[in-house]
Structure formats: C-alpha cells, structure tokens
C-alpha cells in the first residue's frame, strides 16, 4: 500500500479554496451586475430629469412650438463631468425642432407616450444611453405629441460600475482570505486529535497492548475502536505465544534432565579419548540448553507476573541478598572476590518478590559469566530518591554504544560464547513492570563497569 | 440714406465674414528662429498682436517650429472647425478662442483630441473639460470708459448703475456706448446670455436702456476699444479685461470699472482638433500656454488680466474662484452647451435684435453700427 496520498489538511484546504474561489467569482459577478444596474439607475435618473426639464421648456409661441432649454438641465447632465451630451427635440410633426437631427433617427418615439423609454444606442461611434420622453400639447393651433431625446456617453456609468465592483471585489477578497484563514485554523484544530492519537501510539511502550484511552472526537471513535480491537487480538496472540514458549520450555526441560543424567552416567573408561572430548562438548551444550530453558521459563514467569501480580511493600535488601546467594554458586572460582553491601538494613520498595529476585539473579549471573575476572560486588542503596541495586565487575564491560542493544530480547554482545542474552531482557521486563529501568555505568581506567537496576521507593501515601 | 448700405454690409458680413474687419481673418507667418523642423498652425479668435508674445515665447522654447496664425471671429472659427471636423479634415493644430462654449460644443461633438501631460494635470476642473478643452487665462468682463467724458461720480459700479446712468443721461450717452453685436460675436452672445441667466431683470433693463441710447454694436473688443480711445464712444460694455487693460496702458485716459454686483470671469480656451496634422506640436503649444512661462508671458503682455494690480482690478479673485464672490467664473463644461442650442440661440439673438436693432429702425433715427 505504498501510494502517494496528500495530507488530510491539504485535501481540505484545496477543496475549501476551490469553493471559496467559486463563491468569490460568483459574488464578484453579482457585484458587477449590481454595480452596473446601480450606476445605470443613478445616471438614468439624471438623464430623465434633464429630459423632463427640456420637455418642460417646450412652449407654444405665436402658434409655433419652441423651447428655451434650461441651463440646469445641462448642469444636471454635467454631474457626469466627462460625458458628452446629445439631445434632440421633435415637434408634433415629427420634425427636429433643435439639437442633433441625426440622433436615434430610427427609433419609434411613440412608445414613449406611456412612459419614458431608456435604451442603449451608439451615436457618432460612441456608445450612449438614451432616454425618450414625450409631452402632449393640446393648444388649439398646435396639438399632438412632442418628444425629447437625450443621450449621454457612458464614461461616468462605467466608472461608477468599476468603482462599485472594485470595492466589492476588495471586500470579497478580504472575506475570502478571512474565510480561508479561519478554515485553515479550524481544520488544523479539528485534526489535532489525530496527531494526538498518533503521538500517543508512537510514545507507547511496545509491550503495552492495553486499549488506548483517549478523549477522541466522535468521528475518530471507529478508528480508535479498530486500533484497540487490533491490539486486543495482538495481545491475545502474544499471550498465546508466551504460553506456548513457556509450555515448550517446560516440555523440553524433562527430556533435557534425562539427557543430562544419561551423560553423567556414561562410563568414561569405555569411551575413547576422542569420544571423551565429544562427551565433554555434549555436556557443555546440554548445560547451556538447560540454562536457556530455565531463562525462557523465568522470562515467561516474569512477564506473567508483571501483568497479574500486584506490587506490594517489599524489602529490596532482603531480596537482593537472597538473589546474591542464589546466583553465586558454591563452586565459584575462588580467584574472584565477591561481596554484598547494603547502605541500610532495610529498603522498602513497591515490588514483586519473585520477579525482582529473578532479575537480580540474572544480572549477577551475567556478571559472573561474562564479566568478572577477580571482582564482583553487589551493592544496594538509594540514589536520587530511588532504590538502586548496583552490580559491579572488573571485566571488560559493555561499550556505551551497545547499551541500547543489550536490553533487547535475545541480544548479546558476545554471540560466539554461547550466552543466551535473555538475562538483561528479563531484568528490563522486571524493571519496566516496577516503573524503573536498567542502567549502566561506563568502564573508566579507574572505575569498574556497573549495571544498575533502579526502581521507585515505597511511598506510604500510595493506596 | 445710409440704411441700404448698412443692410448690404450686414449681408456681406454674414456671407463673407472675413472681410468684415481688416484686423480679422488674416493669416500671419512666423518663421522658425532656428532650423525649421515643424510647422504649427494655430487658428484663434485673438488679435494677432495680442497672441504674438505667446507665439514668440513658444518659439523661444521651440526654435525649430515655424508658426502660422490665422485670426478669425469667434463664430467663424466655430463654423470652420465644425465643417472641417465633419469632413474629417485638418484645419489647424490648435484652436484658441475666448468663446469657450464653441470649443465645448466642438468637444461634445467629438471634434477634439484629448491631451494630458504634467502641465495639464494641475489645471482645476472648472478650467478644463474631458482633457480636451483647457482654459489658459481667466479674465473679467469689464466696463471701460473714457475719463474725459464720464464724470467720476457717474462711473457705473454695477450693472444696475449702468442702466440707471443711461436712463438718467440719455442725451449724454446717445450713441456713446458700445458693446458686442451678438449676431457676429460669439463671446458677445455668451456674455449676454450669461447676463440674462444671472440677472434677468437687470439684463432686460440694460438692453432696453442701451437700445434707447442706440448703443453701437461691434464685432470685437478691439473695435470698441478703438472707438473709446478715439473718444467717439464714452463707454464700452462687457470688454475682456486683458484688452481693456492693454488699451488703458496705451491711453491713460481710458479707465476700467470692474462691476461690483457680479463679474463674469472668462477663460480663453484652447483645444486640439481631432484631425490635426503635425504630430504633437499642438500639444506642445497647449502645454506652453499652461506652463508657468506661458502664464507669466500672458500676464506681462496683457493677455491675461492683471489681478494683482489694485489700480485696475477693483475686485480680487476669491481664493476659490468658484466661491460665491463677485467674480463668477464661467465653468468650462457641458452646461455651456445650452448656449449653443440653435433654437435657443436664434431666439435669444432674435429677441435681442428686436430690441437693439429693429426697434431703432422703426423709429426715426438710423441704425448706428460699425458695419458701415
């Protein structure tokens, strides 16, 4: 499923931007339309006013139609200062009385008898807006309809339209920008739980397969439920696997014991010297196998206890001492100086006796097997408000760059020496289950290498 | 006796106006001071002597341009320009006229070419229209009188004063006042029309009074001024301030009275015709007219009225000339189109003629005019 997929955020942002752009275009078109009709209305009123004034100036003198155009009509039209003005007065005979005789000669003026007629026209190569108004004259010598045509070029209208549209565009652009910003913020905010969930999962201890508890929004709950369901199944599988390993180890132990007994019962005198060597090798390997099986069992036991047994108030000094006795065999190499030291007679911690002992035993065994040349010291004390068991040996130690590796399961720094590497792993499991950790102290020319097991002290106010 | 001659002269004037006056309709050439690189053709309703300083100033800045100037009466200038525009022909590179309503009408009919430059931008709105018609001076329409014949206490300070004076002393001023003949002079018509709009009652009284004293009617400023200078006329009415000022400088006996009730302030207009020949020469001349140098020259040479001189200028321009002061600027814009309505114009002139000319001919005395 390696497919390039854009982020939720960019998908949302893209769609919102598209919708906003579409809306903005729509609104700008509407603004242009309204701006144009507003400009048309405004200037149409002026045009009509001027035309009516001109029509009002028509009079009959000596039986002849005449007009004295009012200056105010032109001043009114002059409110569109850049626009040219054309007019034409038509008498009752349909003849041009005054003005531009060729203005809109083709139109039917009679339509203006009902009400003023506006139309867009072109005059002398320039687009104009034209109005026709009528005036009925009913003097005995002269009766009929007279018409006034007034046309004006459209510069002021266009300018007003542009101004209105321009301002509307500015507003729309501003609003769109605001809406976009708000959307981005909203999207970021609503995507936060996803990020939080991701962080929670990645922060999680790999061993922890308990359900996620997160105050997730409704939309995320199916997702969270799937994760939890998946983890539950994984947890069941892991438990099953652990049980299988424990069972397998247990099953292997019986034939292994029998095998060891058989090897011990071999009559060495009946075996050739070469065979003896082989027998010795078989014995060594069998011992390793026994230890590995034991460790596997104890590992399974520790994990089982970590998830089932409640921590109680226990004495770490006592546990460490028991572990020390268990781990140091009676047949320990007499060249090695072993010592146990406790800073105080009792050190109360919250722990599980069996697990803790197993962990310390494993750490001491590791030191004996892989480290100690002439020194092994176990010390129990308090450091930085936490209980600490320190196992020191004068061996080569573990270089710092390998520290993260050795705490992993089945990992060892000495792959060829038949060690199983489970020891550290068990100790780490136990430390983690107790809310503590396994640490190391680097080997320096004047200091020996130490392994540190640190766990919290018993707190009285704990429930 | 003189009547037929007069009417013949009238007819002649209508048919061939260029012959009406020796000073008008004349074309003068001003060769380029330097090597000629262009020819600028100007048609104007300004005396050649009046515009000469501006042409010289322009040529000083553009030594490669030779200028040809034709002096027309305002009405003829409009007719010619309108006819040329309809034919789509080039008549000149620049038109200059004090009758700005003609220029506005030409611009309205699409016969003008817009011109914009750094010099046209500061021109106030009321002194330009559509970037096509520009006013480049502002000068009042004043009254000029000969101080030998008009007593100081009789000097009219308002239009009503003038009407009263003519009524009070009809014998003194009989045939001693001169003004425009509206039939020939576009600027005369414009000023009279605006008088009638601004103060209809006083206008009526004034026309009637002038008719009664048989006012002399002339085509142009210069004619009236010549007569006043010669002492044949005592008062010249609605004379453009710059001409009056120039005349006063020539002859200190002539005095200027700026009316205190209202005074029209007129801008001489300049315009580039739509069909013009020599590239941007017209625009360059227009720019020169609007430039500080051009304005200074116009003031210095009496083309523009010297507002700063309190001796002649009884009024001062208000800070905003459009404010309701004594000075009434004539706004260059579409409202001037009304003066160009043929019907209205014909009626106005007919009414005026009926009072100023016809009523006289019905009476005993002869019509007294300059077209003799």
Interface residues (C-beta under 8 A of the other chain):
Chain A: X66 X67 X68 X69 X70 X71 X73 X74 X75 X77 X78 X81 X82 X83 X84 X85 X86 X89 X97 X98 X99 X124 X125 X126
Chain B: X107 X108 X109 X110 X125 X129 X130 X197 X333 X334 X335 X336 X337 X338 X341 X342 X343 X344 X347
